[in-house]
Every structure is written in structure tokens, then in C-alpha cells.
Amino acid sequence: MTVYIDPPVWPGRGYLWSHLVSDASFDELHAFAAAIGCPRRAFDRDHYDVPSARYDDAVTAGAVEVGSKELLRRLTEAGLRRPKRRGPAASC
């Protein structure tokens, strides 16, 4: 069980962001994120968005640094990938 983080290269809201994922479970991911001070609102479907200022905190706590493609591969192989929904929204 490992938590991975990619480099903070994703721009948004005036910051650069990393993605934090687990290769085991969302429970592991939520616990790790809480331990480094990431609020639950930073969780987006299958990952946490981590600002560049918190990157070193995640690595110091044990997150393994990988490239974005490797991070996605590990997330997908773990069966935890939840892609954005495409197409029209479902209706009731």
C-alpha cells in the first residue's frame, strides 16, 4: 500500500497543484491526506489536489514521487480510477 504524488505542474486558481492518490484504497488516501492537513474538500473523485506549498509535506510523510503518467497508471491498475463523466447528464 502506497500513496503517490505527481509534480506540482497543474495550474489553477493562481497556484500549481499536484495529485495525491493511493494504490490500495480511498480509506488509506483519506487518512494520509488528513495526516498532512489536506481538507476533505480537496478530494476530487479519485485523488486529492495538493498545492505546491504542501508538496514537500506529502513527500516527507511518505508519499512516493512519480510522474503524472505513472501516477495515472498506478491508480488505474488499482481499480480506483473514477474518470469524469462524459456526455449528457442523466435525467430522473
Phi and psi restraints in degrees (value plus and minus 20) as a CYANA .aco file:
   2 THR   PHI    -160.7  -120.7
   2 THR   PSI     129.0   169.0
   3 VAL   PHI    -128.5   -88.5
   3 VAL   PSI     116.2   156.2
   4 TYR   PHI    -139.5   -99.5
   4 TYR   PSI     132.6   172.6
   5 ILE   PHI    -159.4  -119.4
   5 ILE   PSI     118.2   158.2
   6 ASP   PHI    -117.6   -77.6
   6 ASP   PSI     147.6   187.6
   7 PRO   PHI     -82.9   -42.9
   7 PRO   PSI     130.2   170.2
   8 PRO   PHI     -98.0   -58.0
   8 PRO   PSI      62.3   102.3
   9 VAL   PHI    -142.5  -102.5
   9 VAL   PSI     -19.9    20.1
  10 TRP   PHI    -112.9   -72.9
  10 TRP   PSI      91.3   131.3
  11 PRO   PHI     -96.9   -56.9
  11 PRO   PSI     127.3   167.3
  12 GLY   PHI     158.0   198.0
  12 GLY   PSI     113.8   153.8
  13 ARG   PHI      32.2    72.2
  13 ARG   PSI      17.0    57.0
  14 GLY   PHI      60.2   100.2
  14 GLY   PSI      -9.9    30.1
  15 TYR   PHI    -149.2  -109.2
  15 TYR   PSI     148.0   188.0
  16 LEU   PHI    -126.4   -86.4
  16 LEU   PSI     121.3   161.3
  17 TRP   PHI    -145.8  -105.8
  17 TRP   PSI     131.4   171.4
  18 SER   PHI    -131.2   -91.2
  18 SER   PSI     147.6   187.6
  19 HIS   PHI    -136.1   -96.1
  19 HIS   PSI     114.6   154.6
  20 LEU   PHI    -134.8   -94.8
  20 LEU   PSI     104.5   144.5
  21 VAL   PHI    -155.5  -115.5
  21 VAL   PSI     143.9   183.9
  22 SER   PHI    -134.9   -94.9
  22 SER   PSI     131.5   171.5
  23 ASP   PHI    -123.1   -83.1
  23 ASP   PSI      -8.0    32.0
  24 ALA   PHI    -143.3  -103.3
  24 ALA   PSI     -72.2   -32.2
  25 SER   PHI    -185.2  -145.2
  25 SER   PSI     140.3   180.3
  26 PHE   PHI     -91.6   -51.6
  26 PHE   PSI     -49.7    -9.7
  27 ASP   PHI     -80.6   -40.6
  27 ASP   PSI     -65.7   -25.7
  28 GLU   PHI     -80.5   -40.5
  28 GLU   PSI     -63.9   -23.9
  29 LEU   PHI     -83.2   -43.2
  29 LEU   PSI     -66.3   -26.3
  30 HIS   PHI     -82.6   -42.6
  30 HIS   PSI     -61.1   -21.1
  31 ALA   PHI     -84.6   -44.6
  31 ALA   PSI     -63.7   -23.7
  32 PHE   PHI     -83.8   -43.8
  32 PHE   PSI     -67.0   -27.0
  33 ALA   PHI     -80.3   -40.3
  33 ALA   PSI     -62.5   -22.5
  34 ALA   PHI     -82.7   -42.7
  34 ALA   PSI     -58.9   -18.9
  35 ALA   PHI     -85.1   -45.1
  35 ALA   PSI     -47.7    -7.7
  36 ILE   PHI    -120.1   -80.1
  36 ILE   PSI     -13.3    26.7
  37 GLY   PHI      67.7   107.7
  37 GLY   PSI      -2.3    37.7
  38 CYS   PHI    -102.7   -62.7
  38 CYS   PSI     106.2   146.2
  39 PRO   PHI     -91.4   -51.4
  39 PRO   PSI     132.1   172.1
  40 ARG   PHI     -79.4   -39.4
  40 ARG   PSI     -47.1    -7.1
  41 ARG   PHI     -86.6   -46.6
  41 ARG   PSI     -33.7     6.3
  42 ALA   PHI    -101.0   -61.0
  42 ALA   PSI     -24.7    15.3
  43 PHE   PHI    -100.3   -60.3
  43 PHE   PSI     110.2   150.2
  44 ASP   PHI    -150.9  -110.9
  44 ASP   PSI      75.3   115.3
  45 ARG   PHI      43.8    83.8
  45 ARG   PSI     -78.5   -38.5
  46 ASP   PHI    -164.6  -124.6
  46 ASP   PSI     -11.3    28.7
  47 HIS   PHI    -173.9  -133.9
  47 HIS   PSI     144.7   184.7
  48 TYR   PHI    -122.7   -82.7
  48 TYR   PSI     119.3   159.3
  49 ASP   PHI    -108.1   -68.1
  49 ASP   PSI     102.3   142.3
  50 VAL   PHI    -137.9   -97.9
  50 VAL   PSI     101.3   141.3
  51 PRO   PHI     -87.4   -47.4
  51 PRO   PSI     133.2   173.2
  52 SER   PHI     -75.7   -35.7
  52 SER   PSI     -50.7   -10.7
  53 ALA   PHI     -85.2   -45.2
  53 ALA   PSI     -39.8     0.2
  54 ARG   PHI    -123.7   -83.7
  54 ARG   PSI     -21.6    18.4
  55 TYR   PHI     -76.4   -36.4
  55 TYR   PSI     -71.6   -31.6
  56 ASP   PHI     -82.2   -42.2
  56 ASP   PSI     -53.7   -13.7
  57 ASP   PHI     -80.5   -40.5
  57 ASP   PSI     -63.4   -23.4
  58 ALA   PHI     -85.4   -45.4
  58 ALA   PSI     -63.6   -23.6
  59 VAL   PHI     -86.6   -46.6
  59 VAL   PSI     -63.3   -23.3
  60 THR   PHI     -80.6   -40.6
  60 THR   PSI     -54.8   -14.8
  61 ALA   PHI     -98.0   -58.0
  61 ALA   PSI     -28.4    11.6
  62 GLY   PHI     101.8   141.8
  62 GLY   PSI     -21.2    18.8
  63 ALA   PHI     -85.9   -45.9
  63 ALA   PSI     117.7   157.7
  64 VAL   PHI    -110.3   -70.3
  64 VAL   PSI     107.2   147.2
  65 GLU   PHI     -97.5   -57.5
  65 GLU   PSI     105.5   145.5
  66 VAL   PHI    -160.9  -120.9
  66 VAL   PSI     142.4   182.4
  67 GLY   PHI     -91.9   -51.9
  67 GLY   PSI     145.1   185.1
  68 SER   PHI     -81.9   -41.9
  68 SER   PSI     -59.8   -19.8
  69 LYS   PHI     -86.8   -46.8
  69 LYS   PSI     -60.0   -20.0
  70 GLU   PHI     -85.9   -45.9
  70 GLU   PSI     -60.7   -20.7
  71 LEU   PHI     -79.4   -39.4
  71 LEU   PSI     -66.8   -26.8
  72 LEU   PHI     -83.9   -43.9
  72 LEU   PSI     -60.7   -20.7
  73 ARG   PHI     -81.0   -41.0
  73 ARG   PSI     -66.7   -26.7
  74 ARG   PHI     -85.7   -45.7
  74 ARG   PSI     -60.0   -20.0
  75 LEU   PHI     -82.9   -42.9
  75 LEU   PSI     -64.0   -24.0
  76 THR   PHI     -86.6   -46.6
  76 THR   PSI     -65.7   -25.7
  77 GLU   PHI     -83.1   -43.1
  77 GLU   PSI     -49.3    -9.3
  78 ALA   PHI     -96.2   -56.2
  78 ALA   PSI     -29.4    10.6
  79 GLY   PHI      57.9    97.9
  79 GLY   PSI      -2.0    38.0
  80 LEU   PHI    -124.7   -84.7
  80 LEU   PSI     -18.2    21.8
  81 ARG   PHI     -91.0   -51.0
  81 ARG   PSI     109.2   149.2
  82 ARG   PHI    -145.2  -105.2
  82 ARG   PSI      67.9   107.9
  83 PRO   PHI     -87.4   -47.4
  83 PRO   PSI     138.6   178.6
  84 LYS   PHI     -80.6   -40.6
  84 LYS   PSI     124.3   164.3
  85 ARG   PHI     -91.1   -51.1
  85 ARG   PSI     115.3   155.3
  86 ARG   PHI    -129.3   -89.3
  86 ARG   PSI     132.2   172.2
  87 GLY   PHI      67.2   107.2
  87 GLY   PSI    -194.8  -154.8
  88 PRO   PHI     -87.2   -47.2
  88 PRO   PSI     129.8   169.8
  89 ALA   PHI     -87.9   -47.9
  89 ALA   PSI     128.9   168.9
  90 ALA   PHI     -87.9   -47.9
  90 ALA   PSI     126.8   166.8
  91 SER   PHI    -132.0   -92.0
  91 SER   PSI     136.4   176.4
